[in-house]
């Protein structure tokens, strides 16, 4: 499965989640069987280089999620203190992200 996260830095080991409007890049995580298989960056979620994104994790619940929902992508929202890609992946593993919705 593939997870996309809007981030503030092209250096993924230093990147923090960012609101979509402030994102300079997107982290694309290949996650399978409970572990990260690979991580790469992309200029946008549409240019992720993968056939299908399963999840998008957003910085806050006030982001516009309609484009993602129209594409059939499940939208999750990070919780307070989940800022780095590593934090978010750990939260994903333990189902500690919130579902976005109206």
QUISUL-V544872 format. One record per residue. N is the residue number from 1. RES is the residue in one small letter. PSI is psi in whole degrees, -180 to 180 (NA if undefined). Layout:
{{N RES PSI} {N RES PSI}}
This chain:
{{1 x 155} {2 x 136} {3 x 135} {4 x 139} {5 x 125} {6 x 131} {7 x 168} {8 x 8} {9 x 142} {10 x -22} {11 x 99} {12 x -28} {13 x -15} {14 x -7} {15 x 147} {16 x 152} {17 x 145} {18 x 155} {19 x 150} {20 x -42} {21 x -25} {22 x -3} {23 x 132} {24 x -12} {25 x 170} {26 x 133} {27 x 128} {28 x 115} {29 x 128} {30 x 110} {31 x 123} {32 x 138} {33 x 42} {34 x 11} {35 x 158} {36 x 123} {37 x -38} {38 x 159} {39 x 133} {40 x 167} {41 x 156} {42 x 152} {43 x -23} {44 x 167} {45 x -29} {46 x -24} {47 x 36} {48 x -22} {49 x 7} {50 x 156} {51 x -33} {52 x 130} {53 x 129} {54 x -40} {55 x 149} {56 x 132} {57 x 124} {58 x 161} {59 x -35} {60 x 164} {61 x -3} {62 x 4} {63 x 155} {64 x 117} {65 x 0} {66 x -43} {67 x -41} {68 x -45} {69 x -39} {70 x -26} {71 x -2} {72 x 23} {73 x 131} {74 x 133} {75 x 126} {76 x 158} {77 x 135} {78 x 161} {79 x 167} {80 x 133} {81 x -8} {82 x 84} {83 x -40} {84 x 163} {85 x -42} {86 x -44} {87 x -44} {88 x -40} {89 x -42} {90 x -43} {91 x -39} {92 x -45} {93 x -39} {94 x 17} {95 x 43} {96 x 27} {97 x 151} {98 x 148} {99 x 138} {100 x 150} {101 x 177} {102 x NA}}
